[in-house]
Amino acid sequence: MQALVLAGARGTSSLVEETGVKNKSIIPIHGKPMIGYVLEALNTVKCIEKIIVVGPLEEMEKVKTLTNVSFSIVSEKGEIMENLLEGFRHIPSTAGPVLIATSDIPLITRESLEHFIENSLILGADFCYPIIKKEVCEKRYKEVVRTYGRLKEGSFTGGNIFLMNPEIVDQVAERAISFLALRKKPHRMALKLGLFFIIKFLLKKVTIADAEKRASKIFGVKGKAVISPYAEIGFDVDKISDLQIAEDYLK
């Protein structure tokens, strides 16, 4: 299996400005770039044979000198979907499932990665996405404020890793870009999701299976959710308070 790490730096954010770096992934945590923790965790997963990082060449070359992990670098192209597509251009469509990870999840562990991969492969889907129960997140990281979606089975937050069949990348990317373009036009997004689905969601009657079916229909592929017992999959560093929490847990 190959792993694709997204570390693009286009645009800016308050976190990047406050830490004074050019790229979020290289924000130092105890002297090590944040992406270094992600790469080290991926490197411990036995089924991962190759790691590819999509990001700014100069910064990623520096990361290479600061870690003991071997990885290939692909120059970033722009927004996250563009970088995803660029990364997959370096992966054969016959390569089998590819693990995708963001570069801002420094608390990720081998156990959490292996649990997700093993449970995803059992499902035989084109696209697998981890979800974590609110109780699991709050028990592990009481200080963290996260956004949760309410389903019939409970409240969940999404993870920051995915498992994808490379054969469906172009199809999913095209539809994802189209779907994300509607995020500031809620009435049009509502039409895309379907009025019945939205009403059911508002009434808190949407099940995980319902959400899987709706997503699969929208993107034209078989998508499945994997409930993860590991809160670190849902923890990403987006603001200074997140960075401070990461620093505390990585002491």
C-alpha positions in Angstrom: 0.0 0.0 0.0 1.1 3.6 -0.7 0.4 6.6 1.5 -0.2 10.1 0.2 0.4 13.0 2.6 -1.1 16.4 1.6 1.1 19.2 2.8 0.2 22.0 0.3 0.9 25.6 1.4 -1.2 27.8 -0.9 -3.0 30.6 0.9 -2.5 31.6 4.5 -4.1 31.2 7.9 -4.0 32.8 11.3 -2.0 29.8 12.6 0.7 30.1 9.9 0.9 33.9 10.5 1.2 33.5 14.2 3.9 30.8 14.0 5.8 32.7 11.3 6.4 29.7 9.0 5.7 29.4 5.2 3.9 26.1 5.5 1.6 24.8 8.2 3.1 21.3 8.0 6.6 22.5 9.1 5.4 24.3 12.3 7.9 23.0 14.9 6.7 20.9 17.8 9.5 20.2 20.2 12.1 20.9 17.5 10.5 18.6 14.9 8.3 19.7 12.0 4.6 18.7 12.6 4.6 16.6 9.4 7.5 14.6 10.8 5.2 13.0 13.5 2.8 12.0 10.7 5.5 10.5 8.6 7.0 8.6 11.5 3.6 7.1 12.3 3.0 6.1 8.7 6.5 4.6 8.5 5.6 2.2 11.4 2.6 0.7 9.5 3.9 -2.6 8.0 1.5 -2.6 5.0 2.7 0.9 3.8 5.6 0.4 1.4 5.9 3.9 0.0 5.1 7.4 1.2 4.5 10.3 -1.1 4.3 13.9 0.1 2.6 16.7 -2.0 3.9 20.1 -0.9 6.4 22.9 -1.5 9.7 21.3 -2.7 12.1 23.4 -0.7 10.3 23.0 2.6 9.8 19.2 2.1 13.5 18.7 1.2 14.3 20.3 4.6 11.9 17.9 6.3 13.8 15.0 4.8 17.0 16.2 6.6 15.1 16.4 9.9 13.5 12.9 9.8 14.6 9.4 9.4 11.7 8.5 7.1 12.1 7.9 3.4 9.5 9.6 1.2 9.0 10.9 -2.3 8.2 14.6 -2.9 5.6 15.8 -5.4 5.4 19.6 -6.0 2.2 21.1 -4.9 -0.2 22.6 -7.5 -2.7 24.6 -5.6 -5.8 23.8 -3.6 -6.3 20.5 -1.8 -8.1 18.7 -4.6 -5.5 19.8 -7.1 -2.8 18.5 -4.9 -4.6 15.2 -4.4 -4.9 14.8 -8.1 -1.2 15.6 -8.6 -0.2 13.1 -6.0 -2.3 10.4 -7.7 -0.6 11.1 -11.0 2.5 9.5 -9.4 0.5 6.4 -8.3 -0.5 3.7 -10.8 -4.3 3.2 -11.0 -3.6 -0.5 -10.4 -1.7 0.2 -7.2 -4.5 -0.9 -4.9 -6.1 1.2 -2.1 -4.1 4.3 -1.2 -4.1 5.8 2.3 -4.4 9.6 2.2 -3.5 11.7 5.3 -3.2 15.4 6.0 0.0 16.8 7.4 -1.5 18.4 10.5 -2.3 15.3 12.6 0.8 15.0 14.8 -0.9 12.8 17.4 -1.7 10.1 14.9 -0.4 6.6 15.9 0.4 3.3 14.3 -2.5 1.6 16.2 -5.1 4.2 14.9 -3.8 3.9 11.4 -3.8 0.1 11.3 -7.3 -0.1 12.8 -8.7 2.1 10.1 -6.9 0.4 7.3 -7.8 -3.1 8.4 -11.5 -2.2 8.9 -11.6 -0.3 5.6 -10.2 -3.2 3.6 -12.8 -5.6 5.0 -15.6 -3.3 3.6 -14.2 -3.5 0.0 -15.4 0.1 -0.8 -14.0 2.6 -3.2 -13.7 5.3 -0.5 -13.5 4.9 3.3 -13.7 7.7 5.8 -13.3 7.5 9.6 -15.8 8.9 12.0 -15.3 9.2 15.8 -17.9 9.4 18.5 -18.1 12.6 20.5 -17.7 10.8 23.8 -14.5 9.2 22.6 -13.0 12.6 21.6 -14.1 14.3 24.7 -12.7 11.6 27.0 -9.3 11.6 25.3 -9.0 15.4 24.6 -11.2 17.3 27.0 -9.7 20.7 26.0 -10.4 20.3 22.3 -13.4 22.0 20.7 -14.6 20.1 17.6 -17.6 20.2 15.3 -19.9 17.2 15.5 -22.7 16.0 13.2 -25.7 14.4 14.8 -26.8 11.0 13.4 -29.3 8.5 14.7 -26.4 6.5 16.3 -25.0 9.5 18.1 -22.8 12.6 17.5 -19.7 12.1 15.3 -16.7 14.1 14.0 -14.8 13.2 10.9 -11.2 12.0 10.7 -8.2 13.3 8.7 -7.3 10.2 6.9 -9.0 8.4 4.0 -8.6 5.2 2.0 -9.3 5.5 -1.7 -9.3 3.3 -4.8 -7.0 5.1 -7.3 -9.3 4.1 -10.2 -12.0 6.4 -9.0 -9.9 9.5 -8.2 -10.8 11.6 -11.3 -14.5 10.8 -11.0 -14.6 11.7 -7.3 -12.4 14.8 -7.6 -14.6 16.3 -10.3 -17.8 15.7 -8.4 -16.2 16.8 -5.1 -15.0 20.1 -6.6 -18.5 20.7 -8.0 -20.1 19.9 -4.6 -17.6 22.1 -2.6 -18.3 25.0 -4.9 -21.9 25.0 -3.5 -20.7 25.4 0.1 -21.6 29.1 0.1 -24.9 28.5 -1.6 -26.8 26.4 0.9 -30.0 26.4 -1.1 -28.3 24.7 -4.1 -26.4 22.3 -1.8 -29.7 21.4 -0.2 -31.0 20.5 -3.7 -28.0 18.4 -4.2 -28.5 16.5 -1.0 -32.2 16.2 -1.4 -35.0 17.8 0.6 -36.1 14.5 2.2 -32.5 13.8 3.4 -32.1 17.2 4.9 -35.4 17.0 6.8 -34.5 13.6 8.1 -31.1 15.0 9.2 -32.7 17.9 11.0 -35.0 15.5 12.8 -31.8 13.5 13.8 -33.1 10.4 12.0 -30.3 10.0 9.5 -28.3 6.8 10.1 -24.8 6.1 9.2 -26.1 3.8 6.4 -28.3 6.6 5.1 -25.3 9.0 4.9 -23.2 6.3 3.2 -25.9 5.8 0.6 -26.4 9.5 -0.1 -22.7 10.1 -0.4 -22.3 7.1 -2.7 -25.1 8.4 -4.9 -23.7 11.9 -5.1 -20.2 10.8 -6.0 -21.1 7.7 -8.0 -18.8 5.3 -6.0 -19.2 3.0 -3.0 -18.4 5.0 0.1 -18.3 3.6 3.6 -17.7 5.1 7.1 -15.5 3.4 9.6 -16.2 4.1 13.3 -12.8 4.6 14.9 -12.1 4.3 18.7 -9.1 6.5 18.3 -9.7 10.2 18.9 -6.3 11.2 17.5 -7.6 10.6 14.0 -10.1 13.4 14.5 -7.5 15.8 16.0 -5.9 18.3 13.6 -3.9 21.4 14.4 -5.9 24.4 13.1 -5.3 27.1 15.7 -2.8 28.0 18.4 -4.8 26.3 21.1 -4.6 23.0 19.1 -0.8 23.5 18.7 -0.5 23.9 22.5 -2.5 20.7 23.1 -0.3 18.8 20.6 2.8 20.1 22.4 1.5 18.9 25.7 0.6 15.4 24.5 3.9 14.9 22.7 6.1 15.7 25.7 
